[in-house]
Amino acid sequence: MLHLEKVTKSYGKKTALKNFSFTFENGIYGLLGANGAGKSTLMNMITDNLKRDSGMITYNGTDILKLGAGYRGVIGYMPQQQGFYGQFSARAFLFYMAELKGMKKKIAKTQINELLETVNLTEAADKKIEGFSGGMKQRVMLAQALLGEPALLLLDEPTAGLDPKERINFRKYIDVLSQNKIIIISTHVVSDVESIADRILIMKDGELISDDSPKKLIQYVKGENLEDVYMFYCGKG
């Protein structure tokens, strides 16, 4: 269980996150909001890549600051900005990330082969990443996030650059993964989470302004789909 209690983060006079409170349990959570809503700040706070000004973040009852490396061992994070060593092949990059995560070489080898197949990169596994398309790079980043079978998976705009078929495959795969994980997906593509999310969190100006199941949110705004929900909450000024 991941619990946030009145978490706040400011950059100078700009409050990026304001008194954010929520409890995440196993399942899929869609995080929606316009640019500047605080989604990426929230993701970086949860991964402990960014220090909070105030509030508490606990994982299974313990402050994540006290868990240290043990907490990083349960996290898989796919950032919005792709950071690569272009001269690495996809396979070499995944082995490098596995080493950073402290995985044993034999286990890493098995997982990497499975993940390369899962993200449809087996044939390109030994080619340099610098020659990959944007969609292929996204798939490499998804694979590295899944290394080590993390219990907490955070995906920031995970389908950017993917074609429609890859988006569908992504949704199917994430849906299967959600049985024993907390999965948080921050996205502008509402269709990515409408059919698989157990709960949708809507953010605006650094605050959580609404959260419920996709079905109930759609009913509340008298809409036809989650796109209508997004426009109702985030499409106004």
MARNU-586244 format. One line per field, with one value per residue (C-alpha): residue number from 1; residue in one letter; x, y, z. Coordinates in steps of 0.001 Angstrom, whole numbers, plus 500000, padded with zeros to 6 digits. Layout:
BEGIN
resi <- (NUM_...)
resn <- (A_...)
x <- (X_...)
y <- (Y_...)
z <- (Z_...)
***
This chain:
BEGIN
resi <- (1_2_3_4_5_6_7_8_9_10_11_12_13_14_15_16_17_18_19_20_21_22_23_24_25_26_27_28_29_30_31_32_33_34_35_36_37_38_39_40_41_42_43_44_45_46_47_48_49_50_51_52_53_54_55_56_57_58_59_60_61_62_63_64_65_66_67_68_69_70_71_72_73_74_75_76_77_78_79_80_81_82_83_84_85_86_87_88_89_90_91_92_93_94_95_96_97_98_99_100_101_102_103_104_105_106_107_108_109_110_111_112_113_114_115_116_117_118_119_120_121_122_123_124_125_126_127_128_129_130_131_132_133_134_135_136_137_138_139_140_141_142_143_144_145_146_147_148_149_150_151_152_153_154_155_156_157_158_159_160_161_162_163_164_165_166_167_168_169_170_171_172_173_174_175_176_177_178_179_180_181_182_183_184_185_186_187_188_189_190_191_192_193_194_195_196_197_198_199_200_201_202_203_204_205_206_207_208_209_210_211_212_213_214_215_216_217_218_219_220_221_222_223_224_225_226_227_228_229_230_231_232_233_234_235_236_237)
resn <- (M_L_H_L_E_K_V_T_K_S_Y_G_K_K_T_A_L_K_N_F_S_F_T_F_E_N_G_I_Y_G_L_L_G_A_N_G_A_G_K_S_T_L_M_N_M_I_T_D_N_L_K_R_D_S_G_M_I_T_Y_N_G_T_D_I_L_K_L_G_A_G_Y_R_G_V_I_G_Y_M_P_Q_Q_Q_G_F_Y_G_Q_F_S_A_R_A_F_L_F_Y_M_A_E_L_K_G_M_K_K_K_I_A_K_T_Q_I_N_E_L_L_E_T_V_N_L_T_E_A_A_D_K_K_I_E_G_F_S_G_G_M_K_Q_R_V_M_L_A_Q_A_L_L_G_E_P_A_L_L_L_L_D_E_P_T_A_G_L_D_P_K_E_R_I_N_F_R_K_Y_I_D_V_L_S_Q_N_K_I_I_I_I_S_T_H_V_V_S_D_V_E_S_I_A_D_R_I_L_I_M_K_D_G_E_L_I_S_D_D_S_P_K_K_L_I_Q_Y_V_K_G_E_N_L_E_D_V_Y_M_F_Y_C_G_K_G)
x <- (500000_501262_499860_500324_499197_499020_502072_503124_505857_506667_509139_509666_506241_504703_502937_503238_501541_499195_498076_497840_496367_495523_495974_497011_496454_496980_495348_495640_495289_494994_496374_494801_495311_496442_500081_501187_498575_501266_501255_504984_505810_503650_505342_508782_507770_506540_509776_511763_513505_512152_511997_508673_508314_505830_503531_504142_504643_504613_504922_503371_503307_506920_508128_509848_512781_513519_513290_516198_517493_514845_512149_513914_513981_510178_509795_509707_509676_509222_509894_508353_511748_513746_517288_519514_523089_522687_525694_524148_522108_518666_519938_523068_521003_518660_521617_523031_519731_519433_522880_521851_518830_521102_519670_521616_522994_521228_517835_518432_519251_516017_513892_515526_514875_511240_510760_512351_509838_506979_507719_508382_512075_513705_514875_516301_517760_521399_521049_522103_519353_520436_518966_515594_512343_510548_508128_510954_512648_509380_509264_512827_511893_508843_511007_513534_510713_509527_512944_512967_509196_508482_505492_505040_505048_504906_504482_504667_503145_504037_502419_503936_505233_503461_501259_497606_498443_501245_498911_496413_499168_500410_496960_496503_499883_499418_495975_497520_500276_497872_496943_499668_500984_500197_500328_500064_499774_500092_498818_497118_495760_492627_491847_494997_493394_489628_489292_491881_492013_490297_490325_490956_492579_492055_494486_494319_496707_498540_495448_493440_490017_488183_488701_486463_486044_485902_482269_481140_483028_481427_478008_478668_479480_476711_479275_479816_483456_486456_487350_484171_485283_488679_487105_484648_487390_490475_489166_488009_490388)
y <- (500000_503461_506350_510078_512507_516252_516231_519669_520814_524346_525836_529372_531031_528284_525513_522385_520060_521165_518991_515871_512917_509491_505785_503439_499677_496967_497960_500439_504182_506686_510131_512838_516577_519351_520419_521965_520122_518514_514982_514671_516342_513769_510892_512227_512583_508990_507706_509838_511664_514901_515926_517050_520340_518871_515899_512175_509363_505837_502410_499583_501878_503129_506541_505996_508137_505483_502606_503826_501322_498833_501159_501673_497904_497738_500602_500470_503937_504965_508726_510964_512131_509351_509124_506747_505877_505881_503676_500920_498194_497590_494407_496090_498973_496569_494661_497992_498918_495450_495892_499248_497519_494897_491968_488720_488176_484864_486226_489419_487472_485483_488546_490626_487968_487731_491510_492051_489583_491198_494661_493239_494146_490718_491214_494665_493694_493988_497142_500541_502561_505747_504294_503462_505257_507121_504222_501687_503842_503959_500167_499943_502301_500214_497093_498680_499794_496189_494759_493109_492595_495786_495925_499641_500657_504314_505134_508760_509193_505567_505368_508517_507547_504189_503302_502226_498496_499003_501062_498187_495683_497973_498195_494430_493805_496348_494911_491462_492905_494629_491529_492073_495561_499207_500752_504516_505811_509528_510306_512750_509838_509042_505968_504376_504155_504230_500482_499241_501693_500761_504395_507748_510646_514095_516871_520610_523326_520890_519559_516343_517599_514327_510567_507586_504679_505613_504492_506645_509692_509379_509083_512116_514434_512867_512032_509198_508446_509479_512144_513958_513684_515140_518070_518680_518998_520038_521695_524784_527676)
z <- (500000_499063_501092_500551_503227_502548_500292_499076_496698_495507_493075_494286_494306_492159_494089_491916_494404_497181_500103_497956_499863_498460_499187_496377_496636_494022_490754_487899_488442_485613_486392_484214_483993_481676_481372_484650_486696_488859_487452_486777_490086_491849_490006_490918_494559_494694_493136_495608_492773_494217_497866_499294_501161_503608_504098_504304_501790_503179_501584_503610_506620_506535_505339_501979_503162_505788_503317_501195_498629_499705_498379_495055_494718_494517_492017_488237_486664_483050_482845_480225_479011_477398_478741_476820_476068_472298_471670_473793_472165_473668_475315_476708_478073_479860_481348_482536_484191_485728_487268_488722_490249_491821_489872_489623_486122_485477_486551_484576_481418_481614_482324_479609_476970_478071_478157_474755_473357_475263_473846_470385_470233_470028_466448_467237_470611_469544_467453_468796_470417_468631_465435_467013_466266_469053_469497_469782_472419_474371_474324_475632_478461_479320_479410_481797_484097_484328_485210_488619_488656_490658_492989_492250_488585_487505_483831_482651_479160_478323_474874_473370_469944_469823_466864_467437_467439_469963_472172_472256_473065_475823_477418_477304_478879_481674_482417_482955_485158_487530_489531_492137_491522_492058_488582_488134_484575_483881_480392_478059_476018_478004_475898_477339_480769_480145_479616_482137_485064_488310_489332_487690_489551_488055_488895_488320_489538_491793_493526_493328_492295_491639_491732_491042_488659_484957_484788_487723_486497_483064_484680_486892_483991_481876_479227_476792_477543_479610_477065_478133_481760_480910_479061_481909_484518_482559_479422_481226_481544)
***
